[in-house]
Amino acid sequence: MAAVDPDPTEIDRDALNALILNLSASMAEENDAELHIDHAWTLF
């Protein structure tokens, strides 16, 4: 499972999210596992 917090206006956060997703996808593929991506947000 990968937890990310996307925000296109935050360059550093966006870069970290990309790294998390790339590493998670690589690990899932290497272990023949299913990748789940989680993101939570506040309505207000």
Backbone bond lengths (Angstrom), bond angles and torsions (degrees), N, CA, C in turn:
res aa  C-N    CA-C-N  psi(-1)  N-CA   C-N-CA  omega(-1)  CA-C   N-CA-C  phi
1 M - - - 1.443 - - 1.521 108.14 -
2 A 1.310 114.91 138.24 1.454 121.33 176.53 1.523 108.31 -120.53
3 A 1.318 116.54 130.62 1.460 121.40 176.28 1.521 108.34 -107.66
4 V 1.313 116.24 125.23 1.462 121.21 -178.47 1.526 109.85 -128.77
5 D 1.319 115.19 161.88 1.461 122.11 178.97 1.526 107.96 -134.81
6 P 1.331 117.33 78.51 1.462 119.92 -174.59 1.527 113.22 -69.85
7 D 1.316 114.65 138.01 1.463 122.26 174.40 1.521 106.60 -156.84
8 P 1.324 117.45 101.54 1.465 120.52 -174.96 1.527 113.93 -61.63
9 T 1.324 117.71 -15.59 1.464 119.32 178.73 1.521 112.52 -84.81
10 E 1.326 117.51 -11.51 1.464 122.65 179.32 1.527 109.22 -105.94
11 I 1.312 117.64 99.03 1.467 122.35 -174.49 1.523 111.64 -61.90
12 D 1.338 117.90 -44.86 1.470 120.63 -178.57 1.527 111.37 -65.11
13 R 1.317 116.52 -43.16 1.466 120.51 179.64 1.522 110.31 -65.61
14 D 1.321 116.40 -40.72 1.460 120.68 179.41 1.529 110.81 -62.98
15 A 1.328 116.92 -39.68 1.466 121.21 178.01 1.527 110.79 -65.80
16 L 1.322 117.06 -40.80 1.465 120.86 178.33 1.526 110.64 -65.22
17 N 1.325 117.30 -41.77 1.462 120.74 176.97 1.520 111.32 -60.10
18 A 1.329 117.05 -42.08 1.464 120.85 178.69 1.522 110.40 -62.18
19 L 1.330 117.13 -42.26 1.461 121.14 178.59 1.528 110.57 -63.36
20 I 1.324 116.95 -45.11 1.469 121.29 178.82 1.526 110.45 -59.52
21 L 1.330 116.73 -45.46 1.465 120.26 -179.34 1.524 111.63 -65.80
22 N 1.324 117.46 -42.30 1.467 120.44 179.45 1.524 111.54 -63.67
23 L 1.323 117.07 -46.04 1.465 120.09 179.60 1.528 111.30 -65.41
24 S 1.309 116.92 -41.66 1.469 120.91 179.42 1.519 111.49 -63.94
25 A 1.324 116.60 -42.54 1.467 120.34 178.91 1.522 110.67 -64.50
26 S 1.327 116.83 -40.47 1.464 120.31 178.52 1.524 111.18 -63.80
27 M 1.328 116.44 -43.76 1.463 120.05 179.83 1.522 111.21 -65.42
28 A 1.318 117.35 -41.51 1.462 120.62 179.21 1.523 110.54 -64.00
29 E 1.320 116.60 -43.02 1.466 120.18 -179.84 1.525 111.01 -65.44
30 E 1.330 116.61 -42.65 1.463 120.87 -178.86 1.528 111.75 -63.86
31 N 1.324 116.62 -32.24 1.463 121.15 -178.10 1.522 112.91 -101.07
32 D 1.324 116.47 10.59 1.465 122.19 -179.10 1.534 110.44 50.23
33 A 1.333 114.51 47.75 1.463 121.11 -176.26 1.527 110.33 -116.34
34 E 1.306 114.84 164.05 1.459 121.44 177.57 1.528 109.08 -89.58
35 L 1.309 116.92 134.09 1.463 121.58 -179.56 1.524 109.86 -97.64
36 H 1.326 115.66 129.99 1.460 122.09 175.06 1.522 107.68 -114.41
37 I 1.311 116.22 135.13 1.460 121.53 179.51 1.518 107.66 -115.68
38 D 1.330 115.59 130.78 1.455 121.44 -175.45 1.524 109.98 -118.53
39 H 1.318 114.94 140.04 1.461 122.04 174.76 1.518 108.03 -149.60
40 A 1.309 116.55 130.47 1.466 121.18 177.67 1.523 108.46 -117.53
41 W 1.311 115.38 147.19 1.458 119.08 179.92 1.518 109.39 -143.07
42 T 1.304 115.30 159.44 1.450 122.13 178.93 1.522 108.74 -101.49
43 L 1.309 116.57 132.04 1.454 121.04 -178.61 1.520 111.40 -65.57
44 F 1.320 116.84 -39.67 1.467 120.41 -179.19 1.492 110.52 -122.27
